[in-house]
Amino acid sequence: MENIIGGGDAKLMVAFSLSLPLSLIDDALFFMAISGGVLAVIYIVKYRLLKLVPSEGTIGLPYGIAISAGFCTVILSYYL
């Protein structure tokens, strides 16, 4: 089963969600989606335009980076 959000990504979202008030969860999801889009564009450029395909393994999008970036943006803006 490929191309789905794994258990680690769901656990990461839950852990970050516990650090925010409920009113800020929608902002965090918005920023997570924006950073995921930026990450997807970077990987499209890397794999499709520059043809930098790894010799082993499958090509995937590490969405944990987008999850962390989206939630950390809101956490830092709320607590600082």
N, CA, C and O atoms as a Tinker XYZ file with bonds, in Angstrom:
   320  protein
     1  N      0.848000   -1.176000    0.000000    73     2
     2  CA     0.000000    0.000000    0.000000    64     1     3
     3  C      0.894000    1.239000    0.000000    63     2     4     5
     4  O      1.600000    1.510000    0.971000    81     3
     5  N      0.852000    1.961000   -1.067000    73     3     6
     6  CA     1.663000    3.158000   -1.194000    64     5     7
     7  C      0.751000    4.365000   -1.371000    63     6     8     9
     8  O     -0.462000    4.245000   -1.543000    81     7
     9  N      1.377000    5.519000   -1.323000    73     7    10
    10  CA     0.709000    6.789000   -1.594000    64     9    11
    11  C     -0.383000    7.127000   -0.585000    63    10    12    13
    12  O     -1.399000    7.717000   -0.950000    81    11
    13  N     -0.184000    6.762000    0.672000    73    11    14
    14  CA    -1.121000    7.139000    1.720000    64    13    15
    15  C     -0.336000    7.692000    2.894000    63    14    16    17
    16  O      0.867000    7.460000    3.016000    81    15
    17  N     -1.022000    8.423000    3.755000    73    15    18
    18  CA    -0.376000    8.928000    4.964000    64    17    19
    19  C     -0.236000    7.766000    5.927000    63    18    20    21
    20  O     -1.220000    7.104000    6.257000    81    19
    21  N      0.980000    7.518000    6.378000    73    19    22
    22  CA     1.240000    6.388000    7.258000    64    21    23
    23  C      0.923000    6.694000    8.704000    63    22    24    25
    24  O      0.513000    7.801000    9.053000    81    23
    25  N      1.120000    5.695000    9.534000    73    23    26
    26  CA     0.837000    5.832000   10.952000    64    25    27
    27  C      1.712000    6.861000   11.634000    63    26    28    29
    28  O      1.269000    7.552000   12.551000    81    27
    29  N      2.968000    6.968000   11.185000    73    27    30
    30  CA     3.869000    7.951000   11.781000    64    29    31
    31  C      3.424000    9.380000   11.522000    63    30    32    33
    32  O      3.539000   10.238000   12.396000    81    31
    33  N      2.913000    9.639000   10.317000    73    31    34
    34  CA     2.428000   10.986000   10.004000    64    33    35
    35  C      1.204000   11.336000   10.840000    63    34    36    37
    36  O      1.076000   12.464000   11.315000    81    35
    37  N      0.319000   10.386000   11.017000    73    35    38
    38  CA    -0.876000   10.637000   11.831000    64    37    39
    39  C     -0.500000   10.877000   13.290000    63    38    40    41
    40  O     -1.073000   11.746000   13.946000    81    39
    41  N      0.458000   10.111000   13.795000    73    39    42
    42  CA     0.910000   10.309000   15.181000    64    41    43
    43  C      1.574000   11.667000   15.348000    63    42    44    45
    44  O      1.399000   12.323000   16.375000    81    43
    45  N      2.329000   12.090000   14.352000    73    43    46
    46  CA     2.982000   13.393000   14.412000    64    45    47
    47  C      1.950000   14.517000   14.440000    63    46    48    49
    48  O      2.101000   15.477000   15.196000    81    47
    49  N      0.901000   14.407000   13.620000    73    47    50
    50  CA    -0.158000   15.426000   13.622000    64    49    51
    51  C     -0.883000   15.465000   14.959000    63    50    52    53
    52  O     -1.207000   16.547000   15.449000    81    51
    53  N     -1.142000   14.318000   15.553000    73    51    54
    54  CA    -1.812000   14.275000   16.856000    64    53    55
    55  C     -0.925000   14.894000   17.925000    63    54    56    57
    56  O     -1.408000   15.656000   18.762000    81    55
    57  N      0.365000   14.579000   17.909000    73    55    58
    58  CA     1.280000   15.137000   18.908000    64    57    59
    59  C      1.362000   16.656000   18.797000    63    58    60    61
    60  O      1.350000   17.356000   19.810000    81    59
    61  N      1.445000   17.162000   17.582000    73    59    62
    62  CA     1.470000   18.615000   17.415000    64    61    63
    63  C      0.120000   19.236000   17.764000    63    62    64    65
    64  O      0.076000   20.348000   18.291000    81    63
    65  N     -0.967000   18.547000   17.482000    73    63    66
    66  CA    -2.290000   19.094000   17.777000    64    65    67
    67  C     -2.513000   19.257000   19.278000    63    66    68    69
    68  O     -3.242000   20.150000   19.709000    81    67
    69  N     -1.892000   18.405000   20.060000    73    67    70
    70  CA    -2.045000   18.511000   21.508000    64    69    71
    71  C     -1.343000   19.734000   22.080000    63    70    72    73
    72  O     -1.624000   20.134000   23.210000    81    71
    73  N     -0.439000   20.330000   21.320000    73    71    74
    74  CA     0.279000   21.502000   21.807000    64    73    75
    75  C     -0.429000   22.815000   21.474000    63    74    76    77
    76  O      0.053000   23.884000   21.847000    81    75
    77  N     -1.551000   22.750000   20.785000    73    75    78
    78  CA    -2.260000   23.956000   20.356000    64    77    79
    79  C     -3.680000   23.994000   20.915000    63    78    80    81
    80  O     -4.284000   22.947000   21.150000    81    79
    81  N     -4.217000   25.199000   21.128000    73    79    82
    82  CA    -5.643000   25.295000   21.435000    64    81    83
    83  C     -6.478000   24.903000   20.207000    63    82    84    85
    84  O     -6.003000   24.978000   19.074000    81    83
    85  N     -7.707000   24.491000   20.446000    73    83    86
    86  CA    -8.561000   24.046000   19.340000    64    85    87
    87  C     -8.798000   25.128000   18.298000    63    86    88    89
    88  O     -9.015000   24.819000   17.126000    81    87
    89  N     -8.761000   26.370000   18.700000    73    87    90
    90  CA    -9.021000   27.455000   17.751000    64    89    91
    91  C     -7.898000   27.623000   16.727000    63    90    92    93
    92  O     -8.104000   28.249000   15.687000    81    91
    93  N     -6.731000   27.080000   17.003000    73    91    94
    94  CA    -5.598000   27.240000   16.087000    64    93    95
    95  C     -5.324000   26.016000   15.230000    63    94    96    97
    96  O     -4.412000   26.038000   14.404000    81    95
    97  N     -6.095000   24.947000   15.408000    73    95    98
    98  CA    -5.864000   23.732000   14.632000    64    97    99
    99  C     -6.105000   23.985000   13.141000    63    98   100   101
   100  O     -5.359000   23.488000   12.297000    81    99
   101  N     -7.141000   24.755000   12.821000    73    99   102
   102  CA    -7.412000   25.022000   11.405000    64   101   103
   103  C     -6.295000   25.839000   10.759000    63   102   104   105
   104  O     -5.972000   25.630000    9.590000    81   103
   105  N     -5.702000   26.772000   11.515000    73   103   106
   106  CA    -4.550000   27.515000   10.983000    64   105   107
   107  C     -3.369000   26.591000   10.735000    63   106   108   109
   108  O     -2.673000   26.712000    9.727000    81   107
   109  N     -3.149000   25.667000   11.663000    73   107   110
   110  CA    -2.033000   24.729000   11.512000    64   109   111
   111  C     -2.237000   23.825000   10.301000    63   110   112   113
   112  O     -1.287000   23.547000    9.570000    81   111
   113  N     -3.463000   23.367000   10.084000    73   111   114
   114  CA    -3.739000   22.529000    8.917000    64   113   115
   115  C     -3.577000   23.308000    7.618000    63   114   116   117
   116  O     -3.125000   22.764000    6.611000    81   115
   117  N     -3.947000   24.578000    7.648000    73   115   118
   118  CA    -3.771000   25.435000    6.472000    64   117   119
   119  C     -2.290000   25.589000    6.132000    63   118   120   121
   120  O     -1.891000   25.408000    4.982000    81   119
   121  N     -1.473000   25.926000    7.140000    73   119   122
   122  CA    -0.043000   26.085000    6.895000    64   121   123
   123  C      0.616000   24.770000    6.532000    63   122   124   125
   124  O      1.588000   24.748000    5.777000    81   123
   125  N      0.094000   23.672000    7.066000    73   123   126
   126  CA     0.610000   22.354000    6.703000    64   125   127
   127  C      0.331000   22.074000    5.225000    63   126   128   129
   128  O      1.191000   21.539000    4.526000    81   127
   129  N     -0.843000   22.426000    4.752000    73   127   130
   130  CA    -1.180000   22.224000    3.346000    64   129   131
   131  C     -0.333000   23.112000    2.438000    63   130   132   133
   132  O      0.107000   22.674000    1.375000    81   131
   133  N     -0.106000   24.346000    2.848000    73   131   134
   134  CA     0.724000   25.260000    2.060000    64   133   135
   135  C      2.162000   24.739000    1.977000    63   134   136   137
   136  O      2.752000   24.701000    0.897000    81   135
   137  N      2.718000   24.341000    3.121000    73   135   138
   138  CA     4.092000   23.829000    3.096000    64   137   139
   139  C      4.179000   22.497000    2.360000    63   138   140   141
   140  O      5.213000   22.197000    1.765000    81   139
   141  N      3.127000   21.697000    2.385000    73   139   142
   142  CA     3.092000   20.463000    1.604000    64   141   143
   143  C      3.072000   20.746000    0.115000    63   142   144   145
   144  O      3.689000   20.018000   -0.663000    81   143
   145  N      2.373000   21.795000   -0.291000    73   143   146
   146  CA     2.374000   22.193000   -1.700000    64   145   147
   147  C      3.732000   22.669000   -2.164000    63   146   148   149
   148  O      4.170000   22.338000   -3.266000    81   147
   149  N      4.400000   23.445000   -1.327000    73   147   150
   150  CA     5.754000   23.901000   -1.659000    64   149   151
   151  C      6.699000   22.711000   -1.759000    63   150   152   153
   152  O      7.524000   22.639000   -2.669000    81   151
   153  N      6.572000   21.777000   -0.815000    73   151   154
   154  CA     7.405000   20.578000   -0.847000    64   153   155
   155  C      7.135000   19.744000   -2.098000    63   154   156   157
   156  O      8.062000   19.195000   -2.692000    81   155
   157  N      5.875000   19.648000   -2.495000    73   155   158
   158  CA     5.530000   18.894000   -3.702000    64   157   159
   159  C      6.126000   19.543000   -4.952000    63   158   160   161
   160  O      6.596000   18.844000   -5.849000    81   159
   161  N      6.107000   20.857000   -5.011000    73   159   162
   162  CA     6.700000   21.551000   -6.161000    64   161   163
   163  C      8.204000   21.306000   -6.206000    63   162   164   165
   164  O      8.769000   21.097000   -7.280000    81   163
   165  N      8.853000   21.329000   -5.044000    73   163   166
   166  CA    10.290000   21.065000   -4.997000    64   165   167
   167  C     10.595000   19.658000   -5.510000    63   166   168   169
   168  O     11.552000   19.460000   -6.259000    81   167
   169  N      9.783000   18.686000   -5.106000    73   167   170
   170  CA    10.019000   17.312000   -5.547000    64   169   171
   171  C      9.667000   17.111000   -7.016000    63   170   172   173
   172  O     10.287000   16.286000   -7.688000    81   171
   173  N      8.689000   17.843000   -7.524000    73   171   174
   174  CA     8.400000   17.774000   -8.964000    64   173   175
   175  C      9.576000   18.305000   -9.764000    63   174   176   177
   176  O      9.982000   17.702000  -10.757000    81   175
   177  N     10.117000   19.424000   -9.335000    73   175   178
   178  CA    11.282000   19.979000  -10.025000    64   177   179
   179  C     12.456000   19.012000   -9.937000    63   178   180   181
   180  O     13.163000   18.794000  -10.921000    81   179
   181  N     12.660000   18.435000   -8.764000    73   179   182
   182  CA    13.796000   17.533000   -8.563000    64   181   183
   183  C     13.687000   16.270000   -9.412000    63   182   184   185
   184  O     14.656000   15.875000  -10.060000    81   183
   185  N     12.522000   15.637000   -9.415000    73   183   186
   186  CA    12.386000   14.341000  -10.077000    64   185   187
   187  C     11.953000   14.430000  -11.541000    63   186   188   189
   188  O     12.331000   13.578000  -12.345000    81   187
   189  N     11.179000   15.430000  -11.891000    73   187   190
   190  CA    10.669000   15.501000  -13.266000    64   189   191
   191  C     11.516000   16.393000  -14.169000    63   190   192   193
   192  O     11.836000   16.017000  -15.296000    81   191
   193  N     11.875000   17.567000  -13.674000    73   191   194
   194  CA    12.599000   18.495000  -14.529000    64   193   195
   195  C     14.103000   18.245000  -14.518000    63   194   196   197
   196  O     14.744000   18.293000  -15.568000    81   195
   197  N     14.672000   17.980000  -13.347000    73   195   198
   198  CA    16.113000   17.759000  -13.256000    64   197   199
   199  C     16.504000   16.298000  -13.419000    63   198   200   201
   200  O     17.685000   15.977000  -13.558000    81   199
   201  N     15.511000   15.413000  -13.404000    73   199   202
   202  CA    15.719000   13.965000  -13.593000    64   201   203
   203  C     16.689000   13.378000  -12.563000    63   202   204   205
   204  O     17.511000   12.526000  -12.902000    81   203
   205  N     16.598000   13.823000  -11.328000    73   203   206
   206  CA    17.449000   13.303000  -10.252000    64   205   207
   207  C     16.721000   12.166000   -9.544000    63   206   208   209
   208  O     16.258000   12.327000   -8.415000    81   207
   209  N     16.621000   11.029000  -10.200000    73   207   210
   210  CA    15.899000    9.874000   -9.667000    64   209   211
   211  C     16.881000    9.012000   -8.882000    63   210   212   213
   212  O     17.968000    8.713000   -9.379000    81   211
   213  N     16.518000    8.606000   -7.662000    73   211   214
   214  CA    17.433000    7.748000   -6.895000    64   213   215
   215  C     17.586000    6.379000   -7.548000    63   214   216   217
   216  O     16.668000    5.882000   -8.201000    81   215
   217  N     18.754000    5.781000   -7.362000    73   215   218
   218  CA    19.018000    4.490000   -8.000000    64   217   219
   219  C     18.291000    3.353000   -7.292000    63   218   220   221
   220  O     17.977000    2.342000   -7.920000    81   219
   221  N     18.020000    3.497000   -6.004000    73   219   222
   222  CA    17.345000    2.454000   -5.246000    64   221   223
   223  C     16.099000    3.014000   -4.577000    63   222   224   225
   224  O     16.000000    4.211000   -4.306000    81   223
   225  N     15.166000    2.133000   -4.321000    73   223   226
   226  CA    13.979000    2.533000   -3.582000    64   225   227
   227  C     12.934000    3.227000   -4.435000    63   226   228   229
   228  O     13.107000    3.411000   -5.640000    81   227
   229  N     11.856000    3.602000   -3.788000    73   227   230
   230  CA    10.767000    4.281000   -4.479000    64   229   231
   231  C     10.844000    5.776000   -4.232000    63   230   232   233
   232  O     11.432000    6.241000   -3.255000    81   231
   233  N     10.244000    6.501000   -5.129000    73   231   234
   234  CA    10.181000    7.945000   -4.990000    64   233   235
   235  C      8.978000    8.275000   -4.119000    63   234   236   237
   236  O      7.857000    7.865000   -4.422000    81   235
   237  N      9.203000    9.004000   -3.054000    73   235   238
   238  CA     8.117000    9.365000   -2.161000    64   237   239
   239  C      8.252000   10.801000   -1.709000    63   238   240   241
   240  O      9.285000   11.439000   -1.914000    81   239
   241  N      7.211000   11.293000   -1.100000    73   239   242
   242  CA     7.195000   12.654000   -0.578000    64   241   243
   243  C      7.203000   12.566000    0.943000    63   242   244   245
   244  O      6.232000   12.089000    1.530000    81   243
   245  N      8.272000   13.012000    1.596000    73   243   246
   246  CA     8.332000   12.941000    3.057000    64   245   247
   247  C      7.442000   14.014000    3.684000    63   246   248   249
   248  O      7.895000   15.127000    3.953000    81   247
   249  N      6.174000   13.672000    3.914000    73   247   250
   250  CA     5.213000   14.675000    4.352000    64   249   251
   251  C      5.403000   15.078000    5.805000    63   250   252   253
   252  O      4.786000   16.040000    6.261000    81   251
   253  N      6.244000   14.362000    6.541000    73   251   254
   254  CA     6.547000   14.774000    7.908000    64   253   255
   255  C      7.185000   16.147000    7.959000    63   254   256   257
   256  O      7.010000   16.881000    8.932000    81   255
   257  N      7.920000   16.497000    6.925000    73   255   258
   258  CA     8.529000   17.823000    6.833000    64   257   259
   259  C      7.440000   18.891000    6.745000    63   258   260   261
   260  O      7.515000   19.913000    7.428000    81   259
   261  N      6.439000   18.661000    5.915000    73   259   262
   262  CA     5.341000   19.617000    5.764000    64   261   263
   263  C      4.512000   19.708000    7.042000    63   262   264   265
   264  O      4.086000   20.797000    7.429000    81   263
   265  N      4.282000   18.578000    7.695000    73   263   266
   266  CA     3.522000   18.576000    8.947000    64   265   267
   267  C      4.263000   19.391000   10.001000    63   266   268   269
   268  O      3.666000   20.227000   10.680000    81   267
   269  N      5.556000   19.147000   10.134000    73   267   270
   270  CA     6.357000   19.866000   11.128000    64   269   271
   271  C      6.420000   21.355000   10.812000    63   270   272   273
   272  O      6.290000   22.183000   11.714000    81   271
   273  N      6.617000   21.703000    9.558000    73   271   274
   274  CA     6.707000   23.112000    9.186000    64   273   275
   275  C      5.394000   23.842000    9.434000    63   274   276   277
   276  O      5.396000   24.964000    9.941000    81   275
   277  N      4.286000   23.227000    9.087000    73   275   278
   278  CA     2.987000   23.869000    9.281000    64   277   279
   279  C      2.653000   24.075000   10.738000    63   278   280   281
   280  O      2.237000   25.164000   11.134000    81   279
   281  N      2.828000   23.045000   11.538000    73   279   282
   282  CA     2.493000   23.165000   12.950000    64   281   283
   283  C      3.485000   24.045000   13.700000    63   282   284   285
   284  O      3.088000   24.811000   14.578000    81   283
   285  N      4.774000   23.947000   13.365000    73   283   286
   286  CA     5.767000   24.773000   14.054000    64   285   287
   287  C      5.576000   26.256000   13.750000    63   286   288   289
   288  O      5.845000   27.102000   14.603000    81   287
   289  N      5.118000   26.573000   12.554000    73   287   290
   290  CA     4.826000   27.974000   12.226000    64   289   291
   291  C      3.757000   28.532000   13.152000    63   290   292   293
   292  O      3.898000   29.637000   13.675000    81   291
   293  N      2.695000   27.774000   13.353000    73   291   294
   294  CA     1.605000   28.241000   14.214000    64   293   295
   295  C      2.028000   28.227000   15.679000    63   294   296   297
   296  O      1.687000   29.146000   16.424000    81   295
   297  N      2.752000   27.217000   16.101000    73   295   298
   298  CA     3.202000   27.145000   17.494000    64   297   299
   299  C      4.110000   28.324000   17.820000    63   298   300   301
   300  O      3.948000   28.964000   18.859000    81   299
   301  N      5.057000   28.613000   16.945000    73   299   302
   302  CA     5.955000   29.743000   17.189000    64   301   303
   303  C      5.227000   31.083000   17.165000    63   302   304   305
   304  O      5.520000   31.963000   17.975000    81   303
   305  N      4.286000   31.243000   16.246000    73   303   306
   306  CA     3.558000   32.513000   16.184000    64   305   307
   307  C      2.610000   32.677000   17.373000    63   306   308   309
   308  O      2.330000   33.806000   17.774000    81   307
   309  N      2.111000   31.583000   17.943000    73   307   310
   310  CA     1.197000   31.665000   19.078000    64   309   311
   311  C      1.944000   31.902000   20.384000    63   310   312   313
   312  O      1.511000   32.710000   21.206000    81   311
   313  N      3.037000   31.221000   20.580000    73   311   314
   314  CA     3.737000   31.299000   21.855000    64   313   315
   315  C      4.813000   32.376000   21.924000    63   314   316   317
   316  O      5.282000   32.705000   23.013000    81   315
   317  N      5.210000   32.926000   20.788000    73   315   318
   318  CA     6.230000   33.986000   20.837000    64   317   319
   319  C      5.645000   35.339000   20.671000    63   318   320
   320  O      6.372000   36.332000   20.689000    81   319
